[in-house]
Amino acid sequence: MAAGAESPHAWAVAGSYFEACNCEAICPCRQVGQRPGGRSTYGVCQFALSWQISSGRADGLTLDDLAAVMAGWYDEDEPGSPWRVSLYLDERANAEQHAALVAIFLGRAGGTTMRNFAAAIGTVHAVRRARIELSHVPRRWLMRADNYLTVRAETPVNAPGPVACGIPGLDRPGQEIIAGTFRVDDAPLSWDLHGRCGFATDFSYNSDD
């Protein structure tokens, strides 16, 4: 599938997931036990999301061992709360893999990503190839995309029940985290925060969802 070609019809990606946002932990957007998520701490959510694909395919193309990162924000008081995002994709991907990852993570290929989060995307500022470094190892969480974005976290947060996030899926509870460093510098996205919330779990998305 060359760049600019149609989105893949049959695809699946699975692996580990780590995110951070500007909310206070535990992020009020998350489901905790049977309590549903609600409004973000400050009404404006700034976020960074990362996916390390352990196994993936798009039609006949392998996506194993590639990574994707997304940074963005939304205002809950704006009608529809559209996301404004930049997407960073593994520089090791060839042109066909890159095109497939764009289609999957921006929701253009439908499936789980469209249902879980991509329908909220209103503006795409940029899609960039980047040297991505991810660690989804407990207490050594790291997300870096060149000089555009850095997130580091070491501290897990105790919760009164299972914690789940809608982006990887509410059926995939995980670990709430404190992110000591949460920096994005890719205009118009720009912030430098410390001690805000994060979350780690696994994910499994596919075109059949």
Summary of the structure (lengths in Angstrom):
residues: 209
radius of gyration: 15.9
end to end distance: 21.7
largest distance: 47.7
contacts: 719
relative contact order: 0.25
helix: 10%
strand: 52%
